[in-house]
């Protein structure tokens, strides 16, 4: 009888956990689709980078 009670509790908590995970994923998907982020990759490869200037001219 102890294992039946354990299985009942385990299945209850597992289903709650799955419900929370799916709710989080669904809300995250809605949030991302509502406000898409624009990432400009070309700014990362800027030729006038301050780091490269310091290395190039030894400042």
PDBQT receptor file of N, H, CA, C and O in Angstrom, charges set to zero:
ATOM      1  N   UNK A   1       0.812  -1.199   0.000  1.00  0.00    +0.000 N 
ATOM      2  CA  UNK A   1       0.000   0.000   0.000  1.00  0.00    +0.000 C 
ATOM      3  C   UNK A   1       0.855   1.263   0.000  1.00  0.00    +0.000 C 
ATOM      4  O   UNK A   1       0.444   2.303  -0.514  1.00  0.00    +0.000 OA
ATOM      5  N   UNK A   2       2.049   1.161   0.583  1.00  0.00    +0.000 N 
ATOM      6  H   UNK A   2       2.383   0.316   1.000  1.00  0.00    +0.000 HD
ATOM      7  CA  UNK A   2       2.921   2.328   0.643  1.00  0.00    +0.000 C 
ATOM      8  C   UNK A   2       3.341   2.772  -0.762  1.00  0.00    +0.000 C 
ATOM      9  O   UNK A   2       3.417   3.970  -1.038  1.00  0.00    +0.000 OA
ATOM     10  N   UNK A   3       3.612   1.809  -1.646  1.00  0.00    +0.000 N 
ATOM     11  H   UNK A   3       3.550   0.837  -1.422  1.00  0.00    +0.000 HD
ATOM     12  CA  UNK A   3       4.055   2.173  -2.992  1.00  0.00    +0.000 C 
ATOM     13  C   UNK A   3       2.917   2.811  -3.800  1.00  0.00    +0.000 C 
ATOM     14  O   UNK A   3       3.174   3.667  -4.646  1.00  0.00    +0.000 OA
ATOM     15  N   UNK A   4       1.689   2.414  -3.556  1.00  0.00    +0.000 N 
ATOM     16  H   UNK A   4       1.480   1.719  -2.868  1.00  0.00    +0.000 HD
ATOM     17  CA  UNK A   4       0.566   3.038  -4.250  1.00  0.00    +0.000 C 
ATOM     18  C   UNK A   4       0.419   4.500  -3.844  1.00  0.00    +0.000 C 
ATOM     19  O   UNK A   4       0.157   5.361  -4.682  1.00  0.00    +0.000 OA
ATOM     20  N   UNK A   5       0.587   4.769  -2.571  1.00  0.00    +0.000 N 
ATOM     21  H   UNK A   5       0.800   4.068  -1.890  1.00  0.00    +0.000 HD
ATOM     22  CA  UNK A   5       0.500   6.148  -2.103  1.00  0.00    +0.000 C 
ATOM     23  C   UNK A   5       1.650   6.979  -2.676  1.00  0.00    +0.000 C 
ATOM     24  O   UNK A   5       1.460   8.126  -3.080  1.00  0.00    +0.000 OA
ATOM     25  N   UNK A   6       2.834   6.387  -2.705  1.00  0.00    +0.000 N 
ATOM     26  H   UNK A   6       2.988   5.455  -2.377  1.00  0.00    +0.000 HD
ATOM     27  CA  UNK A   6       3.992   7.071  -3.276  1.00  0.00    +0.000 C 
ATOM     28  C   UNK A   6       3.778   7.362  -4.758  1.00  0.00    +0.000 C 
ATOM     29  O   UNK A   6       4.063   8.468  -5.218  1.00  0.00    +0.000 OA
ATOM     30  N   UNK A   7       3.278   6.378  -5.513  1.00  0.00    +0.000 N 
ATOM     31  H   UNK A   7       3.047   5.480  -5.140  1.00  0.00    +0.000 HD
ATOM     32  CA  UNK A   7       3.034   6.567  -6.933  1.00  0.00    +0.000 C 
ATOM     33  C   UNK A   7       1.963   7.628  -7.178  1.00  0.00    +0.000 C 
ATOM     34  O   UNK A   7       2.059   8.404  -8.129  1.00  0.00    +0.000 OA
ATOM     35  N   UNK A   8       0.964   7.660  -6.334  1.00  0.00    +0.000 N 
ATOM     36  H   UNK A   8       0.886   7.030  -5.561  1.00  0.00    +0.000 HD
ATOM     37  CA  UNK A   8      -0.088   8.660  -6.474  1.00  0.00    +0.000 C 
ATOM     38  C   UNK A   8       0.475  10.066  -6.248  1.00  0.00    +0.000 C 
ATOM     39  O   UNK A   8       0.185  10.985  -7.015  1.00  0.00    +0.000 OA
ATOM     40  N   UNK A   9       1.280  10.229  -5.195  1.00  0.00    +0.000 N 
ATOM     41  H   UNK A   9       1.516   9.483  -4.573  1.00  0.00    +0.000 HD
ATOM     42  CA  UNK A   9       1.895  11.521  -4.919  1.00  0.00    +0.000 C 
ATOM     43  C   UNK A   9       2.896  11.908  -6.009  1.00  0.00    +0.000 C 
ATOM     44  O   UNK A   9       2.949  13.060  -6.440  1.00  0.00    +0.000 OA
ATOM     45  N   UNK A  10       3.671  10.944  -6.439  1.00  0.00    +0.000 N 
ATOM     46  H   UNK A  10       3.628  10.008  -6.089  1.00  0.00    +0.000 HD
ATOM     47  CA  UNK A  10       4.668  11.211  -7.468  1.00  0.00    +0.000 C 
ATOM     48  C   UNK A  10       4.002  11.645  -8.776  1.00  0.00    +0.000 C 
ATOM     49  O   UNK A  10       4.447  12.604  -9.407  1.00  0.00    +0.000 OA
ATOM     50  N   UNK A  11       2.963  10.961  -9.178  1.00  0.00    +0.000 N 
ATOM     51  H   UNK A  11       2.602  10.182  -8.665  1.00  0.00    +0.000 HD
ATOM     52  CA  UNK A  11       2.275  11.315 -10.414  1.00  0.00    +0.000 C 
ATOM     53  C   UNK A  11       1.624  12.686 -10.301  1.00  0.00    +0.000 C 
ATOM     54  O   UNK A  11       1.599  13.439 -11.274  1.00  0.00    +0.000 OA
ATOM     55  N   UNK A  12       1.101  13.017  -9.134  1.00  0.00    +0.000 N 
ATOM     56  H   UNK A  12       1.121  12.405  -8.343  1.00  0.00    +0.000 HD
ATOM     57  CA  UNK A  12       0.496  14.327  -8.931  1.00  0.00    +0.000 C 
ATOM     58  C   UNK A  12       1.542  15.434  -9.063  1.00  0.00    +0.000 C 
ATOM     59  O   UNK A  12       1.322  16.405  -9.787  1.00  0.00    +0.000 OA
ATOM     60  N   UNK A  13       2.668  15.299  -8.376  1.00  0.00    +0.000 N 
ATOM     61  H   UNK A  13       2.847  14.510  -7.787  1.00  0.00    +0.000 HD
ATOM     62  CA  UNK A  13       3.707  16.326  -8.448  1.00  0.00    +0.000 C 
ATOM     63  C   UNK A  13       4.358  16.385  -9.827  1.00  0.00    +0.000 C 
ATOM     64  O   UNK A  13       4.732  17.460 -10.296  1.00  0.00    +0.000 OA
ATOM     65  N   UNK A  14       4.491  15.258 -10.459  1.00  0.00    +0.000 N 
ATOM     66  H   UNK A  14       4.187  14.384 -10.078  1.00  0.00    +0.000 HD
ATOM     67  CA  UNK A  14       5.067  15.234 -11.801  1.00  0.00    +0.000 C 
ATOM     68  C   UNK A  14       4.149  15.934 -12.796  1.00  0.00    +0.000 C 
ATOM     69  O   UNK A  14       4.618  16.671 -13.662  1.00  0.00    +0.000 OA
ATOM     70  N   UNK A  15       2.859  15.709 -12.676  1.00  0.00    +0.000 N 
ATOM     71  H   UNK A  15       2.478  15.110 -11.972  1.00  0.00    +0.000 HD
ATOM     72  CA  UNK A  15       1.922  16.375 -13.580  1.00  0.00    +0.000 C 
ATOM     73  C   UNK A  15       1.888  17.881 -13.321  1.00  0.00    +0.000 C 
ATOM     74  O   UNK A  15       1.768  18.662 -14.266  1.00  0.00    +0.000 OA
ATOM     75  N   UNK A  16       1.991  18.298 -12.072  1.00  0.00    +0.000 N 
ATOM     76  H   UNK A  16       2.088  17.664 -11.305  1.00  0.00    +0.000 HD
ATOM     77  CA  UNK A  16       2.065  19.731 -11.760  1.00  0.00    +0.000 C 
ATOM     78  C   UNK A  16       3.328  20.327 -12.367  1.00  0.00    +0.000 C 
ATOM     79  O   UNK A  16       3.287  21.412 -12.947  1.00  0.00    +0.000 OA
ATOM     80  N   UNK A  17       4.437  19.630 -12.239  1.00  0.00    +0.000 N 
ATOM     81  H   UNK A  17       4.471  18.749 -11.769  1.00  0.00    +0.000 HD
ATOM     82  CA  UNK A  17       5.703  20.098 -12.805  1.00  0.00    +0.000 C 
ATOM     83  C   UNK A  17       5.616  20.233 -14.325  1.00  0.00    +0.000 C 
ATOM     84  O   UNK A  17       6.060  21.235 -14.885  1.00  0.00    +0.000 OA
ATOM     85  N   UNK A  18       5.055  19.242 -14.982  1.00  0.00    +0.000 N 
ATOM     86  H   UNK A  18       4.695  18.427 -14.527  1.00  0.00    +0.000 HD
ATOM     87  CA  UNK A  18       4.902  19.312 -16.434  1.00  0.00    +0.000 C 
ATOM     88  C   UNK A  18       3.980  20.456 -16.836  1.00  0.00    +0.000 C 
ATOM     89  O   UNK A  18       4.236  21.145 -17.824  1.00  0.00    +0.000 OA
ATOM     90  N   UNK A  19       2.930  20.654 -16.089  1.00  0.00    +0.000 N 
ATOM     91  H   UNK A  19       2.722  20.094 -15.287  1.00  0.00    +0.000 HD
ATOM     92  CA  UNK A  19       2.017  21.754 -16.373  1.00  0.00    +0.000 C 
ATOM     93  C   UNK A  19       2.725  23.098 -16.255  1.00  0.00    +0.000 C 
ATOM     94  O   UNK A  19       2.514  23.983 -17.085  1.00  0.00    +0.000 OA
ATOM     95  N   UNK A  20       3.551  23.258 -15.245  1.00  0.00    +0.000 N 
ATOM     96  H   UNK A  20       3.722  22.539 -14.572  1.00  0.00    +0.000 HD
ATOM     97  CA  UNK A  20       4.303  24.498 -15.081  1.00  0.00    +0.000 C 
ATOM     98  C   UNK A  20       5.310  24.704 -16.210  1.00  0.00    +0.000 C 
ATOM     99  O   UNK A  20       5.458  25.815 -16.718  1.00  0.00    +0.000 OA
ATOM    100  N   UNK A  21       5.987  23.655 -16.596  1.00  0.00    +0.000 N 
ATOM    101  H   UNK A  21       5.867  22.752 -16.183  1.00  0.00    +0.000 HD
ATOM    102  CA  UNK A  21       6.985  23.755 -17.669  1.00  0.00    +0.000 C 
ATOM    103  C   UNK A  21       6.323  24.136 -18.986  1.00  0.00    +0.000 C 
ATOM    104  O   UNK A  21       6.807  25.020 -19.692  1.00  0.00    +0.000 OA
ATOM    105  N   UNK A  22       5.215  23.470 -19.321  1.00  0.00    +0.000 N 
ATOM    106  H   UNK A  22       4.822  22.752 -18.747  1.00  0.00    +0.000 HD
ATOM    107  CA  UNK A  22       4.533  23.784 -20.572  1.00  0.00    +0.000 C 
ATOM    108  C   UNK A  22       3.918  25.179 -20.546  1.00  0.00    +0.000 C 
ATOM    109  O   UNK A  22       3.888  25.864 -21.568  1.00  0.00    +0.000 OA
ATOM    110  N   UNK A  23       3.434  25.596 -19.396  1.00  0.00    +0.000 N 
ATOM    111  H   UNK A  23       3.458  25.039 -18.566  1.00  0.00    +0.000 HD
ATOM    112  CA  UNK A  23       2.897  26.947 -19.282  1.00  0.00    +0.000 C 
ATOM    113  C   UNK A  23       3.995  27.976 -19.488  1.00  0.00    +0.000 C 
ATOM    114  O   UNK A  23       3.795  28.976 -20.178  1.00  0.00    +0.000 OA
ATOM    115  N   UNK A  24       5.153  27.734 -18.891  1.00  0.00    +0.000 N 
ATOM    116  H   UNK A  24       5.316  26.922 -18.331  1.00  0.00    +0.000 HD
ATOM    117  CA  UNK A  24       6.291  28.637 -19.075  1.00  0.00    +0.000 C 
ATOM    118  C   UNK A  24       6.713  28.686 -20.537  1.00  0.00    +0.000 C 
ATOM    119  O   UNK A  24       6.936  29.771 -21.075  1.00  0.00    +0.000 OA
ATOM    120  N   UNK A  25       6.825  27.550 -21.181  1.00  0.00    +0.000 N 
ATOM    121  H   UNK A  25       6.644  26.669 -20.745  1.00  0.00    +0.000 HD
ATOM    122  CA  UNK A  25       7.235  27.520 -22.586  1.00  0.00    +0.000 C 
ATOM    123  C   UNK A  25       6.225  28.222 -23.483  1.00  0.00    +0.000 C 
ATOM    124  O   UNK A  25       6.604  28.940 -24.408  1.00  0.00    +0.000 OA
ATOM    125  N   UNK A  26       4.960  28.017 -23.215  1.00  0.00    +0.000 N 
ATOM    126  H   UNK A  26       4.652  27.434 -22.464  1.00  0.00    +0.000 HD
ATOM    127  CA  UNK A  26       3.917  28.652 -24.014  1.00  0.00    +0.000 C 
ATOM    128  C   UNK A  26       3.938  30.166 -23.841  1.00  0.00    +0.000 C 
ATOM    129  O   UNK A  26       3.852  30.907 -24.820  1.00  0.00    +0.000 OA
ATOM    130  N   UNK A  27       4.052  30.619 -22.610  1.00  0.00    +0.000 N 
ATOM    131  H   UNK A  27       4.123  30.016 -21.815  1.00  0.00    +0.000 HD
ATOM    132  CA  UNK A  27       4.076  32.063 -22.368  1.00  0.00    +0.000 C 
ATOM    133  C   UNK A  27       5.356  32.687 -22.921  1.00  0.00    +0.000 C 
ATOM    134  O   UNK A  27       5.323  33.806 -23.433  1.00  0.00    +0.000 OA
ATOM    135  N   UNK A  28       6.477  31.981 -22.825  1.00  0.00    +0.000 N 
ATOM    136  H   UNK A  28       6.504  31.072 -22.409  1.00  0.00    +0.000 HD
ATOM    137  CA  UNK A  28       7.734  32.469 -23.385  1.00  0.00    +0.000 C 
ATOM    138  C   UNK A  28       7.630  32.594 -24.911  1.00  0.00    +0.000 C 
ATOM    139  O   UNK A  28       8.113  33.565 -25.492  1.00  0.00    +0.000 OA
ATOM    140  N   UNK A  29       7.005  31.619 -25.545  1.00  0.00    +0.000 N 
ATOM    141  H   UNK A  29       6.612  30.830 -25.073  1.00  0.00    +0.000 HD
ATOM    142  CA  UNK A  29       6.814  31.664 -26.995  1.00  0.00    +0.000 C 
ATOM    143  C   UNK A  29       5.933  32.835 -27.394  1.00  0.00    +0.000 C 
ATOM    144  O   UNK A  29       6.212  33.524 -28.376  1.00  0.00    +0.000 OA
ATOM    145  N   UNK A  30       4.878  33.057 -26.639  1.00  0.00    +0.000 N 
ATOM    146  H   UNK A  30       4.651  32.497 -25.842  1.00  0.00    +0.000 HD
ATOM    147  CA  UNK A  30       4.005  34.204 -26.933  1.00  0.00    +0.000 C 
ATOM    148  C   UNK A  30       4.742  35.518 -26.738  1.00  0.00    +0.000 C 
ATOM    149  O   UNK A  30       4.573  36.446 -27.528  1.00  0.00    +0.000 OA
ATOM    150  N   UNK A  31       5.549  35.605 -25.705  1.00  0.00    +0.000 N 
ATOM    151  H   UNK A  31       5.686  34.851 -25.063  1.00  0.00    +0.000 HD
ATOM    152  CA  UNK A  31       6.298  36.831 -25.429  1.00  0.00    +0.000 C 
ATOM    153  C   UNK A  31       7.304  37.114 -26.532  1.00  0.00    +0.000 C 
ATOM    154  O   UNK A  31       7.441  38.255 -26.971  1.00  0.00    +0.000 OA
ATOM    155  N   UNK A  32       8.005  36.088 -26.979  1.00  0.00    +0.000 N 
ATOM    156  H   UNK A  32       7.893  35.160 -26.622  1.00  0.00    +0.000 HD
ATOM    157  CA  UNK A  32       9.004  36.259 -28.037  1.00  0.00    +0.000 C 
ATOM    158  C   UNK A  32       8.339  36.630 -29.353  1.00  0.00    +0.000 C 
ATOM    159  O   UNK A  32       8.848  37.481 -30.084  1.00  0.00    +0.000 OA
ATOM    160  N   UNK A  33       7.228  36.017 -29.661  1.00  0.00    +0.000 N 
ATOM    161  H   UNK A  33       6.814  35.327 -29.068  1.00  0.00    +0.000 HD
ATOM    162  CA  UNK A  33       6.566  36.324 -30.935  1.00  0.00    +0.000 C 
ATOM    163  C   UNK A  33       5.917  37.709 -30.896  1.00  0.00    +0.000 C 
ATOM    164  O   UNK A  33       5.753  38.337 -31.942  1.00  0.00    +0.000 OA
ATOM    165  N   UNK A  34       5.549  38.189 -29.723  1.00  0.00    +0.000 N 
ATOM    166  H   UNK A  34       5.682  37.678 -28.873  1.00  0.00    +0.000 HD
ATOM    167  CA  UNK A  34       4.950  39.518 -29.613  1.00  0.00    +0.000 C 
ATOM    168  C   UNK A  34       5.989  40.618 -29.784  1.00  0.00    +0.000 C 
ATOM    169  O   UNK A  34       5.718  41.626 -30.437  1.00  0.00    +0.000 OA
ATOM    170  N   UNK A  35       7.179  40.438 -29.207  1.00  0.00    +0.000 N 
ATOM    171  H   UNK A  35       7.399  39.619 -28.677  1.00  0.00    +0.000 HD
ATOM    172  CA  UNK A  35       8.237  41.445 -29.284  1.00  0.00    +0.000 C 
ATOM    173  C   UNK A  35       9.499  40.807 -29.860  1.00  0.00    +0.000 C 
ATOM    174  O   UNK A  35      10.412  40.464 -29.110  1.00  0.00    +0.000 OA
ATOM    175  N   UNK A  36       9.560  40.646 -31.168  1.00  0.00    +0.000 N 
ATOM    176  H   UNK A  36       8.818  40.925 -31.777  1.00  0.00    +0.000 HD
ATOM    177  CA  UNK A  36      10.769  40.056 -31.742  1.00  0.00    +0.000 C 
ATOM    178  C   UNK A  36      11.959  41.007 -31.596  1.00  0.00    +0.000 C 
ATOM    179  O   UNK A  36      11.832  42.218 -31.774  1.00  0.00    +0.000 OA
ATOM    180  N   UNK A  37      13.092  40.439 -31.273  1.00  0.00    +0.000 N 
ATOM    181  H   UNK A  37      13.195  39.455 -31.128  1.00  0.00    +0.000 HD
ATOM    182  CA  UNK A  37      14.294  41.253 -31.101  1.00  0.00    +0.000 C 
ATOM    183  C   UNK A  37      15.059  41.310 -32.415  1.00  0.00    +0.000 C 
ATOM    184  O   UNK A  37      15.215  40.301 -33.104  1.00  0.00    +0.000 OA
ATOM    185  N   UNK A  38      15.527  42.494 -32.747  1.00  0.00    +0.000 N 
ATOM    186  H   UNK A  38      15.400  43.313 -32.187  1.00  0.00    +0.000 HD
ATOM    187  CA  UNK A  38      16.326  42.663 -33.945  1.00  0.00    +0.000 C 
ATOM    188  C   UNK A  38      17.785  42.757 -33.525  1.00  0.00    +0.000 C 
ATOM    189  O   UNK A  38      18.177  43.660 -32.787  1.00  0.00    +0.000 OA
ATOM    190  N   UNK A  39      18.568  41.825 -33.999  1.00  0.00    +0.000 N 
ATOM    191  H   UNK A  39      18.249  41.091 -34.599  1.00  0.00    +0.000 HD
ATOM    192  CA  UNK A  39      19.989  41.804 -33.658  1.00  0.00    +0.000 C 
ATOM    193  C   UNK A  39      20.771  42.166 -34.913  1.00  0.00    +0.000 C 
ATOM    194  O   UNK A  39      20.699  41.475 -35.929  1.00  0.00    +0.000 OA
ATOM    195  N   UNK A  40      21.505  43.244 -34.825  1.00  0.00    +0.000 N 
ATOM    196  H   UNK A  40      21.563  43.805 -34.000  1.00  0.00    +0.000 HD
ATOM    197  CA  UNK A  40      22.307  43.669 -35.967  1.00  0.00    +0.000 C 
ATOM    198  C   UNK A  40      23.721  43.116 -35.786  1.00  0.00    +0.000 C 
ATOM    199  O   UNK A  40      24.512  43.632 -34.996  1.00  0.00    +0.000 OA
ATOM    200  N   UNK A  41      24.016  42.063 -36.532  1.00  0.00    +0.000 N 
ATOM    201  H   UNK A  41      23.374  41.644 -37.174  1.00  0.00    +0.000 HD
ATOM    202  CA  UNK A  41      25.307  41.386 -36.387  1.00  0.00    +0.000 C 
ATOM    203  C   UNK A  41      26.444  42.227 -36.957  1.00  0.00    +0.000 C 
ATOM    204  O   UNK A  41      27.589  42.090 -36.526  1.00  0.00    +0.000 OA
ATOM    205  N   UNK A  42      26.142  43.094 -37.919  1.00  0.00    +0.000 N 
ATOM    206  H   UNK A  42      25.211  43.205 -38.269  1.00  0.00    +0.000 HD
ATOM    207  CA  UNK A  42      27.201  43.877 -38.551  1.00  0.00    +0.000 C 
ATOM    208  C   UNK A  42      27.870  44.824 -37.563  1.00  0.00    +0.000 C 
ATOM    209  O   UNK A  42      29.038  45.168 -37.746  1.00  0.00    +0.000 OA
ATOM    210  N   UNK A  43      27.164  45.252 -36.524  1.00  0.00    +0.000 N 
ATOM    211  H   UNK A  43      26.216  44.972 -36.375  1.00  0.00    +0.000 HD
ATOM    212  CA  UNK A  43      27.777  46.128 -35.528  1.00  0.00    +0.000 C 
ATOM    213  C   UNK A  43      28.865  45.409 -34.725  1.00  0.00    +0.000 C 
ATOM    214  O   UNK A  43      29.764  46.048 -34.179  1.00  0.00    +0.000 OA
ATOM    215  N   UNK A  44      28.778  44.091 -34.658  1.00  0.00    +0.000 N 
ATOM    216  H   UNK A  44      28.047  43.571 -35.102  1.00  0.00    +0.000 HD
ATOM    217  CA  UNK A  44      29.797  43.338 -33.915  1.00  0.00    +0.000 C 
ATOM    218  C   UNK A  44      31.125  43.320 -34.659  1.00  0.00    +0.000 C 
ATOM    219  O   UNK A  44      32.182  43.184 -34.043  1.00  0.00    +0.000 OA
ATOM    220  N   UNK A  45      31.076  43.455 -35.981  1.00  0.00    +0.000 N 
ATOM    221  H   UNK A  45      30.217  43.565 -36.481  1.00  0.00    +0.000 HD
ATOM    222  CA  UNK A  45      32.284  43.412 -36.788  1.00  0.00    +0.000 C 
ATOM    223  C   UNK A  45      32.627  44.802 -37.318  1.00  0.00    +0.000 C 
ATOM    224  O   UNK A  45      32.974  44.966 -38.488  1.00  0.00    +0.000 OA
ATOM    225  N   UNK A  46      32.525  45.782 -36.454  1.00  0.00    +0.000 N 
ATOM    226  H   UNK A  46      32.243  45.649 -35.504  1.00  0.00    +0.000 HD
ATOM    227  CA  UNK A  46      32.793  47.167 -36.832  1.00  0.00    +0.000 C 
ATOM    228  C   UNK A  46      34.292  47.346 -37.069  1.00  0.00    +0.000 C 
ATOM    229  O   UNK A  46      35.114  46.913 -36.261  1.00  0.00    +0.000 OA
ATOM    230  N   UNK A  47      34.636  47.988 -38.181  1.00  0.00    +0.000 N 
ATOM    231  H   UNK A  47      33.968  48.341 -38.837  1.00  0.00    +0.000 HD
ATOM    232  CA  UNK A  47      36.053  48.188 -38.490  1.00  0.00    +0.000 C 
ATOM    233  C   UNK A  47      36.694  49.228 -37.588  1.00  0.00    +0.000 C 
ATOM    234  O   UNK A  47      37.911  49.210 -37.403  1.00  0.00    +0.000 OA
ATOM    235  N   UNK A  48      35.909  50.129 -37.025  1.00  0.00    +0.000 N 
ATOM    236  H   UNK A  48      34.920  50.144 -37.176  1.00  0.00    +0.000 HD
ATOM    237  CA  UNK A  48      36.440  51.182 -36.161  1.00  0.00    +0.000 C 
ATOM    238  C   UNK A  48      36.286  50.800 -34.693  1.00  0.00    +0.000 C 
ATOM    239  O   UNK A  48      35.954  51.646 -33.862  1.00  0.00    +0.000 OA
ATOM    240  N   UNK A  49      36.521  49.557 -34.377  1.00  0.00    +0.000 N 
ATOM    241  H   UNK A  49      36.791  48.870 -35.051  1.00  0.00    +0.000 HD
ATOM    242  CA  UNK A  49      36.372  49.077 -33.007  1.00  0.00    +0.000 C 
ATOM    243  C   UNK A  49      37.434  49.681 -32.097  1.00  0.00    +0.000 C 
ATOM    244  O   UNK A  49      38.597  49.806 -32.482  1.00  0.00    +0.000 OA
ATOM    245  N   UNK A  50      37.030  50.049 -30.902  1.00  0.00    +0.000 N 
ATOM    246  H   UNK A  50      36.085  49.947 -30.589  1.00  0.00    +0.000 HD
ATOM    247  CA  UNK A  50      37.964  50.650 -29.943  1.00  0.00    +0.000 C 
ATOM    248  C   UNK A  50      39.036  49.650 -29.509  1.00  0.00    +0.000 C 
ATOM    249  O   UNK A  50      40.183  50.036 -29.286  1.00  0.00    +0.000 OA
ATOM    250  N   UNK A  51      38.684  48.403 -29.389  1.00  0.00    +0.000 N 
ATOM    251  H   UNK A  51      37.752  48.089 -29.570  1.00  0.00    +0.000 HD
ATOM    252  CA  UNK A  51      39.659  47.384 -28.962  1.00  0.00    +0.000 C 
ATOM    253  C   UNK A  51      40.746  47.226 -30.019  1.00  0.00    +0.000 C 
ATOM    254  O   UNK A  51      41.933  47.144 -29.702  1.00  0.00    +0.000 OA
ATOM    255  N   UNK A  52      40.315  47.185 -31.298  1.00  0.00    +0.000 N 
ATOM    256  H   UNK A  52      39.351  47.252 -31.555  1.00  0.00    +0.000 HD
ATOM    257  CA  UNK A  52      41.307  47.035 -32.359  1.00  0.00    +0.000 C 
ATOM    258  C   UNK A  52      42.191  48.266 -32.466  1.00  0.00    +0.000 C 
ATOM    259  O   UNK A  52      43.378  48.142 -32.766  1.00  0.00    +0.000 OA
ATOM    260  N   UNK A  53      41.639  49.455 -32.228  1.00  0.00    +0.000 N 
ATOM    261  H   UNK A  53      40.675  49.556 -31.984  1.00  0.00    +0.000 HD
ATOM    262  CA  UNK A  53      42.461  50.670 -32.262  1.00  0.00    +0.000 C 
ATOM    263  C   UNK A  53      43.519  50.627 -31.181  1.00  0.00    +0.000 C 
ATOM    264  O   UNK A  53      44.664  51.010 -31.422  1.00  0.00    +0.000 OA
ATOM    265  N   UNK A  54      43.157  50.164 -29.983  1.00  0.00    +0.000 N 
ATOM    266  H   UNK A  54      42.227  49.853 -29.787  1.00  0.00    +0.000 HD
ATOM    267  CA  UNK A  54      44.125  50.090 -28.886  1.00  0.00    +0.000 C 
ATOM    268  C   UNK A  54      45.232  49.106 -29.205  1.00  0.00    +0.000 C 
ATOM    269  O   UNK A  54      46.399  49.365 -28.910  1.00  0.00    +0.000 OA
ATOM    270  N   UNK A  55      44.878  47.976 -29.807  1.00  0.00    +0.000 N 
ATOM    271  H   UNK A  55      43.931  47.765 -30.046  1.00  0.00    +0.000 HD
ATOM    272  CA  UNK A  55      45.895  46.978 -30.151  1.00  0.00    +0.000 C 
ATOM    273  C   UNK A  55      46.775  47.472 -31.301  1.00  0.00    +0.000 C 
ATOM    274  O   UNK A  55      47.989  47.264 -31.300  1.00  0.00    +0.000 OA
ATOM    275  N   UNK A  56      46.158  48.116 -32.265  1.00  0.00    +0.000 N 
ATOM    276  H   UNK A  56      45.173  48.285 -32.265  1.00  0.00    +0.000 HD
ATOM    277  CA  UNK A  56      46.883  48.535 -33.471  1.00  0.00    +0.000 C 
ATOM    278  C   UNK A  56      47.899  49.633 -33.154  1.00  0.00    +0.000 C 
ATOM    279  O   UNK A  56      49.035  49.584 -33.624  1.00  0.00    +0.000 OA
ATOM    280  N   UNK A  57      47.492  50.614 -32.365  1.00  0.00    +0.000 N 
ATOM    281  H   UNK A  57      46.568  50.654 -31.983  1.00  0.00    +0.000 HD
ATOM    282  CA  UNK A  57      48.340  51.752 -32.096  1.00  0.00    +0.000 C 
ATOM    283  C   UNK A  57      49.057  51.661 -30.745  1.00  0.00    +0.000 C 
ATOM    284  O   UNK A  57      49.816  52.557 -30.375  1.00  0.00    +0.000 OA
ATOM    285  N   UNK A  58      48.812  50.589 -30.030  1.00  0.00    +0.000 N 
ATOM    286  H   UNK A  58      48.196  49.862 -30.331  1.00  0.00    +0.000 HD
ATOM    287  CA  UNK A  58      49.536  50.354 -28.779  1.00  0.00    +0.000 C 
ATOM    288  C   UNK A  58      49.215  51.314 -27.659  1.00  0.00    +0.000 C 
ATOM    289  O   UNK A  58      50.090  51.603 -26.843  1.00  0.00    +0.000 OA
ATOM    290  N   UNK A  59      48.004  51.821 -27.583  1.00  0.00    +0.000 N 
ATOM    291  H   UNK A  59      47.293  51.586 -28.246  1.00  0.00    +0.000 HD
ATOM    292  CA  UNK A  59      47.624  52.726 -26.493  1.00  0.00    +0.000 C 
ATOM    293  C   UNK A  59      47.168  51.998 -25.281  1.00  0.00    +0.000 C 
ATOM    294  O   UNK A  59      46.815  52.624 -24.281  1.00  0.00    +0.000 OA
TER     295      UNK A  59
